[in-house]
């Protein structure tokens, strides 16, 4: 599997610790990891035994005879090979006298059998095997390298590379045009969504800096962004929370036929949404067709909702009504539900294809947007409720892309500014006005491949910065204010310098990996920009 980034999220300025701490690795942690490793080894052995049992099932006579002949031939070949290598004693080639002595004494020779014999020293000065002691100057240098300035933004990226999944924590230095990986954490499965949390799990009223990650597994992992080199998440929301326990219990294997329930998800986590007015609330959407509301004070599911008949893939909290949650599903409907009334009838809107994303307009509490697999962006007004989903009538509908409109972002600071990203590899900027509807401002191929995530920065100082990532595993931050067409269209809605034809567009990101990506980047920089009419329909004209 090639490298790709499936989701991104911004961390507002001022929430990250100035000096993140190192993950503490003490004797208790050694014991915990040893037990976890033992459990995983036992699970692997059970899987192996099940596979062997399946192979030993009786079949037809011809197949059994063929299998017996093959096994006999393999045994003969192995005996011949053993006779040739016997004189070299290859089985014990790497053994030393101490290991042989330990085996004779009856000690466990397993992979983790000698962990008890490891001596742990709280201070490296007490370890006789360490001859190069730590230098205080090097500690200060390392501390300085980890420092996060008040003007820095964190950008969270869920990466998959060669079937290995990571949560990467980038630092974006706007003043220095710099974007780099600060630290990362390994994830258990392919990540599908990531959300920033300002609450500290299992604490009431505690302020924190955490990332919630949803993956192909049914659990939600919460990672402390102020701790580097972590091996396990701080907390897991779901059935499997063993890594958070001091001494984990035996992990129960999940049945593929497990049915949805009120306590935890039983299928992949497709979307996460943190409530910014009540920081202890986190909503999650799953392929098990349910939406869960988690209380981070107790890290338990407070409510479960079944408003949809297919996978729920998108969530968005209302900007002013803290209890109203918007959800979109593969059943081609969007629901606006009051979380305080789980049994109440909910308003429902319908779209022409599978929902990709849903977003409320941060500047107009009655407006929300829906993107679909057909590349269409819909605008709905909650004051116009349809009798049935089939009767849904959007305020306007925009054919923004020819392929799936996988991601879009509504600027939280600049009214009427929307960015859309598609699997057609382009990112487009749109100007939305009440009178004229949507109009195209700029279109770019930023060299990230198929666009899976496009998000505006949350702070007013960097309101025009757009983080874009996709199938090529690259994160790019586009300063859209350096685009002349953007300056011309949004100068009256935000404080922008006068339009200047000589201004070069600013794109900050990691270096591209190969010549093909470099060529695409050059083509993106040379692409034509400017305002133009989008292919949209005003529903008021019907």
KOLZAKE-639024 format. One record per residue: residue in one letter; x, y, z of N, C-alpha, C in turn. Coordinates in steps of 0.2 Angstrom, whole numbers, plus 5000, padded with zeros to 4 digits. Layout:
BEGIN
AXYZXYZXYZ...
//
This chain:
BEGIN
X500449945000500050005000500450065000X500350114996500750174995500550225001X500950275002500850315007500250365006X499850375011499250425010499050445016X498750505016498450535022497750545022X497350515026496650505026496250555029X496550595034496250645038496750695041X496450755042496850805045496450845050X496750885055496450925059496850975062X496651035063497051095066496951095073X497551115077497451125084497551205085X497051235088497151315088497751335092X498051395091498551415094498451425102X499051415106498951425113498751365117X498551315114498351255118498851205119X499351195115499951155116500351175121X500651125125501151145130501851175127X502151225130502751255127503251205126X503351155131503851105131503551035133X503350995127503050935128503550885132X503250845136503650795140503750735137X504250695139504450635136504050575140X503850525136503450475139503850435144X503650425150503950395155503950315155X504450285155504550215154504850185160X504450165165504650145172504550065172X504650035178504549965179503849945178X503449985181502749965180502549965172X502850005168502650005161502949945158X503549925160503949865158503449805159X503149805165502749745167502149745163X501849805161501249805158501349785150X501849815147502049795140502149715140X502549695145502649615145502049575145X501549605149500849565149500549575142X500549635139500249645133500549605127X501149595127501549555122501349485123X501249465129501149395131500449375128X499949425129499249415127499249415119X499649455116499649455109499949385106X500449365110500749295108500249245108X499849245114499349195115498849195110X498649255108498149265102498449235096X499049245094499349225088499349145088X499549115094499549045095498849015094X498349045096497649025096497449025088X497649075085497449085078497849025074X498449015076498848965072498548895073X498348885079497948815081497348805077X496948865077496348865073496448845065X496948875063497148865056497348795054X497748765059497948695058497348655059X496848665063496248625064495848625058X495848685055495448695048495748645043X496448645043496748605038496748535039X496648515045496548445046495848415046X495348455043494748435042494748385037X494348325037494348275032494048295026X494348275020494148295014493948235010X493948235003493848174999494448134999X494448074997494948034997495548054993X495448074987495948094982496348154985X495948204988496348264991496748234997X496448195001496848175007497448135005X497448094999498048054997498548104994X498348154990498748204988499148234993X498748254998499048295004499548255008X499348185009499848145012500448135008X500448125002501048114998501448174998X501148234998501548304998501848305005X501548285011501848295017502448245018X502348185015502848135015503448155011X503348185005503948215001504248275005X503848315008504148365012504648345018X504348295021504748265027505448235024X505348195019506048165016506548215014X506248275011506748325009507048355015X506648365020506848395027507348355030X507248285030507748235032508448245029X508448245022509048255018509348315020X509048375020509348435022509648435029X509248405034509548395040510148355041X510248305037510848265037511448305034X511348345029511848385026512048445031X511648465035511848525039511948505047X511848435048511948415055512648425057X513148425053513848425056513948505058X513548555055513648625057513248645063X512848605065512448625071512148695070X511748705064511548765063510948795068X510648745071510048765076510348805082X510948785083511248825089511848865087X511848885081512348935078512448995082X511849025084511849095087511849085095X511849025098511749015105512449035108X512449065114513149065118513049025124X513549025128513648975133513148995139X513049065140512549085145511849065143X511649075137510949055135510848985136X511348935134511348865135511248855142X511648885146511548875154510848895156X510648945154509948965156509448915154X509448895148509048845146509048775150X509648755152509748695156509448715163X509448775166509148785172508448785172X508048785166507348775166507048845165X507448895163507148965162506748965155X506249005155505849015149506249045144X506249005138506649035132506249075127X505649095129505249125124505449195123X505049225118505249295116505349345122X504849335127504849385132505049345139X505349295138505449255144506049285149X506449325146507049345151506849415153X506249445152506149515154506249525161X506149475165506249485173506949495174X507349475170508149475172508349545170X507949585166508249655164508249695170X508749735171508849775177508649845175X508149875178507949945176508249995181X508650045179508950095183508550165182X508350195187507950255186508450315184X509050305186509550355183510050315179X510250345173510750315169511450305173X511550355177512150355181512250295185X511750255187511750195191511850135187X511750145180511850085175512550075174X512850015176513650005174513749995167X513249985163513349975156513350035151X513150085154513150155151513750195153X514250195148514850235149514850305147X514350325142514250395140513650425143X513750455149513250485153512950545149X512250555151511950615147512250675149X512250715144512550785145511950835146X512050875151511450925152511350975146X511950985143511851035137511450995132X511550935131511150895126510350895128X510250885134509550895137509250955135X509651015136509351075134509251085127X509651055123509551065116508951025113X508850965116508250925115507650955117X507650985123507051025125506951085121X507451115118507351175114507051155107X507251095105506951065098506251045099X506051025105505351005106504851065107X505151125108504751185111504251205105X503651225108503151245103502951325105X503051365100502951435102502151455102X501951505105501251525105501051545098X501451555094501251575087501251515082X501351455085501351395081500651365081X500551335075499951285075500151215075X499751175078499851105077499351075071X499651035067499151005062499250925062X498650895064498650825065498550795058X498850735057498750705050498750625052X498250595049498250525050498550485043X499050455044499450435039499450355038X499450325032499550255031500150245026X500650205028501150195024501450125024X501350095019501550025018501249985024X500549995024500149955029500249975036X500650025038500850045044500450115045X500150115051499750185052500050225057X500050285056500350335061499850395062X499850425068499650495069500250535069X500250585064500850625064500650695067X501050725071500950795074501350845070X501150885066501550935062501550995066X502051035066502051105068502151155062X501651195062501651245056501851315059X502351335056502651405058502551455053X501951495053501751535048502251585046X502551615052503051675051503651645047X503851585047504451565044504351515038X503651505036503551465030503851395032X503651365037503951305039503451255042X503451195039502951135041503451075042X503451045048503850985050503450945055X503650875055503350835059503750835066X503350855071503650865078503650795081X503150755081503250685084502650645081X502650585082502050535079501950485084X501450445083501250385087500950335082X501050275084500850215079500150195081X499750185076499050165077498950095075X498350065078498249995077497949975071X497650025067497350005061497350065056X497050055050497050115046496550175049X496850235049496450285052495950315047X495350335049494850365045494650435047X494750455053494650515055495050535061X495150605062495450635068495150695070X495150705076494750765079495150785085X495250855086495550885092495150895097X495350875103494950885110495350935114X494950975118495251025122495150995130X494750945130494650915137495150855139X495250855145495650795148495250735150X495350685146494850625148494950595155X494350575158494350545165494450605170X494350665168494450725173493850765172X493650795177493050845176493350915176X493250955171493451025170494251025169X494550975167495250985166495451005159X495851045158496051075151496551025148X496451005142497050965139497150985132X497550935129497750945122497750875119X497250845116497150775114496950775107X497150715104496850695098496450635098X495850635096495450575095495450545088X495650485088495750445081495250395080X494950395075494450335073494750295067X494750225068495050185063494650135061X494850085057494450025055494249985060X494549995066494349955072493749995075X493349965079492749995082492950045088X493550045090493750085096494050155094X493950205099494250275098494750285102X495350305100495950315104496050385105X496250405111496350475113497050475115X497450515111498150525112498350595115X498750595120498950665123499550695118X499350755116499750785111500350815114X500350825121500850855125501350805127X501350745125501850695127502050665121X502750655120503050625114503350555116X503350515110503650445111503150405115X502550415115502050375118501950305114X501850255118501750185115501050165115X500650195119499950185120499550245121X498950245119498550305120498350315127X498150375129497950385136497350345138X496850345133496250315134495950285128X495550235128495250205123494450205124X494050235120493350235120493050175116X492750125120492550065117492550005121X492449945118492549885121493249865123X493749885119494449865120494749925123X494849925130495249985133495749955137X496049895136496549865140497149905140X497449935135498049975136498050025141X497450045143497450105148497450075155X497350005156497349985163498049965165X498149975172498849955174499049885172X498649835173498849775171498249745167X498249745161497649725157497449655157X496849645156496549575156496549545150X496449485149496449445143495949475138X496149495132495749525127495249475124X494649495123494149445120494149465113X494149405109494049415102493349435100X493349485095492649505093492349465088X491749445089491349405084491149455078X491249425072491049465066490249475066X489849435069489149445069488949495075X489349525079489149565084488749615082X488149625086487649675084487749745087X487549795084487549865087487249865094X487549905098487249915105487349985108X487149995114487150065116487850085120X488250035121488850045125489450065121X489550035115490150045111489950025104X490450055100490350035092490649965091X490349935086490549865084490849865077X490949925074491249925067491649995066X491950005061492450055059492150125061X492550165064492350235066492450285060X491950315057492050345051492050425052X491850455057491850525059491850535066X492150595068492150615075492050695075X491650715080491550785081491550805088X491950845090492050875097491550935098X491150935103490750995105491151045108X491151105104491651165107491351195112X490651195113490351225119490351185125X490351125125490351075130490951025129X491551045131492151015129492150935131X491750915136491750845138491350805133X491050825128490650785124490950775117X490950715115491250695109490750645105X490550665099490150625095490550585090X490250515089490650475084490150445080X490250435073489850395069490250335066X489850285065490150215064489850185058X490150135055489950095050489350045053X489350045059488750005062488050035062X488050095059487450135058487250175064X487650175069487450215075487850275076X487650325080488050385082488050375090X488650385092488750385100488950445102X488650465108488850525112489250505118X489950525118490350505123490450565128X490450545135490550585140491350575142X491750625140492450615142492650625149X492150645153492350645160492350575163X491950535160491950465162492150415157X492250435151492450395145492050345144X491350355144490850305143490350335138X489950295135489450315130488850335134X488650405133488050425137487450415133X487450415126486850395122487050365116X486650325113486750295106486150315102X486250335096485650355091485650305085X485050295083485050245077484550285072X484750345070484350385065484350365058X484950325056485050305049485050225048X484950205042484850135040485450115036X485950155036486650135033487250165037X487850155034488450185038488350255039X488550275045488550355046489250375045X489350425041490050445039490150515040X489750555043489850635043489450655049X489850705053489550735059489750805059X489250855062489450925063488950955068X489250985074488851015079488651085077X488051105079487751165077488251225081X488351275077488751325080488551365086X487851365087487551405093487151355097X486751315095486351265098486751205100X487051205106487551155108487251085108X486651075108486351005108486150975101X486251015096485950995090486550965086X486550905083487050875079486750855072X487150875067487050855060487350785059X487050745056487350675054487150665046X487650635043487550615036487750535035X487350505030487450435030487450415023X487650345022487650315015486950295013X486450305018485750295016485450355012X485950405011485750465007485350515010X485350515017484950565021485450605026X485150665028485550705033485050715038X485250705044484750715050485050775055X484650815057484750865062484450845069X484750815073484450785079484650825086X484250825090484350855097484550795101X485150805104485450745108485150735114X484750785116484450785123483750735122X483550725116482950695115483050635110X483350585112483550525107482950495104X482350495107481750465104481350505100X481450575100481050615096481150605089X480650625085480650625078481150685076X481550665071482050715068481950735061X482050795060482050825053482550785049X482350775042482750735038482750765031X483350765028483450795021483750735017X483550735010483850685006484250715000X484750674998485250694993485250644988X485550654982485550614976485950554976X486550554981487050504981487250494988X487750454989488050444996488350514999X488250525005488450585008489250575010X489650625008490350625010490450665016X490250725017490350775023489750815024X489650845030489150885032489450945036X489251005035489551065039488951115040X488951145046488551205048488951265045X488551315043488851375042489051415048X489651435050489751465056489551535057X489351565052489051635052488351635051X487951585050487251585049486951515052X486651525057486451465061485851425058X485551455052485051415049485351375043X485951385041486251355035486651295036X486651245032487151195032487251165025X487851135024488051115018488151035018X488051005012488150935012488550925005X489050885005489450854999489250784998X489250764992489050694990489650664985X489550604984489950564980489950584973X489350614971489350634964489650704963X490050734968490350794967489950854968X489350844971488850904972488950934979X488850994979488851034986488151064986X487751044992487151064993487051114998X486651164998486551215003485851205005X485651195012485051185015484851245020X484251265021484051305026483551265030X483751265037483351225042482651255042X482551315040481851345041481351315035X481651285031481251255025481251175026X480851145031480851075032480451035027X480750985024480350945019479950895023X479350885019478850835022479150765022X479550745017479950685016480650695014X481150655014481750665012481750675004X481250645001481250644993481050714991X480650754996480450824994480950874996X481550854998482050905000482250954994X482251014996482351074991482951114994X483551104991484051144993483951214991X484351264995484351334993484651344986X485251304985485551304979485951234979X486151214973486551154972487051164967X487751144969488251164965488651104963X488751094956489151034954489851064954X490151054960490851084961491351044958X491350974958491850934955491450874951X491850844946491650794942491650724945X492150724950492150664954491950674962X492050624966491750634973492050694976X491550734980491750794984491950764991X492550744991492750704997492850745004X492950815003493050855008492950925007X492650965011492551035011492651075017X492751135017492851175023492551245023X492151265028491851325028492351375032X492551425030493051465033492651495040X492951485046492651505052492651585053X493151615049493251685051492951725045X493051705039492951745033492251725030X491751765031491051745029491051725021X490651675020490551655013491151625009X491651605012492251575009492251495010X492151455005492151385006492751355001X493051305004493551265000493251194999X493351164993493151104991493751064989X493750994991494250954988493950884986X494250864980493950804977494450754975X494250694974494650644971494850654964X494650704961494950734954495550764955X495850774961496450794963496450874964X495950904963495950984963495651004970X495851064972495551104977495251164974X494651184976494351244973494051294979X494151354977493951404982493251434979X492751444983492151474981491951534986X491651584982491351634986490551624986X490251634992489551624993489251684995X488751714991488351774993487651754992X487251794996486551774996486251794990X486451844987486151874980486351824974X486951814974487251784968487351714968X487351684974487451614975488251594975X488451534973489151524973489451534967X490151564967490551574961491251554963X491551524957492251494958492751554958X493151554963493651604964494351574961X494551514963495151484961495151414961X495551374957495651304957496351284956X496551234960497251214960497351144961X497851114958498051044960498751054964X498651044970499251054975499750994975X499650944971500150894971500050844977X499450844980499350794985499050724983X498850724976498550664974497750674975X497450624975496750624977496650664984X496250714984496150754990495650714995X495950705001495450675006495350715011X495650775012495550825018495750895016X495350935017495451015016495151045022X495551085026495251115032495651185032X495151235034495451305035495651305042X496251345044496451355050495951385055X495951375061495451405066495551465068X496151495068496351555071496251615066X496051675068495951735064496651755061X497151745064497851765062498051725056X497751665055497951625049497351595046X496851635046496151615043496151595036X496651625032496651605025497051545024X497351515029497851455028497351395027X497451355022497051295020497551235020X497451185025497851125025497551075021X497951045016497650995011498050935011X497750875011498150815011497750765007X498150705005497750655001498150594999X498050564993498350494992499050494991X499450544990500150544989500550554996X500150555001500550565008500850625009X500650685006500950745007500450795010X500650835015500250885018500450955015X500050995013500251065010499751115014X500051165016499651225018499751285013X499151295011499051345005498851415009X499251465008499051535010498651565005X497951555005497551575000497551654999X497751685004497751755004498251784999X498751744997499251764992498951754985X498351724984498051724977497651784976X497851814970497551884968496751884968X496551824965495751824965495451824971X495751784976495551784983495551854986X496051894985496151964987495552004985X495451994978494952034975494252024978X494051954979493451934981493251944988X493751944993493651945000493952005003X494152045000494552105003494052145007X493352145005492852185009492652145015X492752075015492552035021493052025026X493652035024494252025029494752075028X495252085032495752125032496352095027X496352115021496852085017497252145013X497852135012498252185008497952195001X498052254998497852264991498052214986X497652194981497852144976498452164973X498952124972499552134969499752084964X499852094958499952044952500652014953X501052044957501752024958501851974964X501251964968501351924974501351854971X501851814974501851744972501451704977X501051654975500651614979501151574984X500951574990501351534995501051464997X501451414996501251344998501851315002X501651295008502151275013501951195014X502451155013502351085014503051045014X503050985015503650945015503850935007X504450925006504650914999504350854996X504150854990503850804986504350744985X504050684984504550624984504850614978X504550624972504850604966504650654960X504950634955504950684949504250694947X503850644947503150654944502750704949X502850694955502550744960502750814959X503450824957503750884956503450914950X503350874945503050904939502350924940X501950884944501250904945501250974949X501750974954501751034958501851104953X502351094948502451144944501851164940X501551114938500951124934500351154938X500351144944499851174949500051244950X500651264950500851334951500751374945X500751344939500651374933499851374930X499451344935498751334933498451404933X497951414928497551474928497151484934X497151554937496751564942496251624940X495751634944495251694943494551674944X494151724945493451714947493051684941X492551644942492151624936491551594939X491051584935490451554937490451484938X490151454943490151384944489551354941X489451294940488951254937488451244943X487951294944487551284950486851304948X486351274952485651294951485351324957X484951374956484651414961483951374962X483851354968483151314969482551364969X482751434970482251484971481951494964X482251474959481951494952481451444949X481451384953480951334951480251354952
//
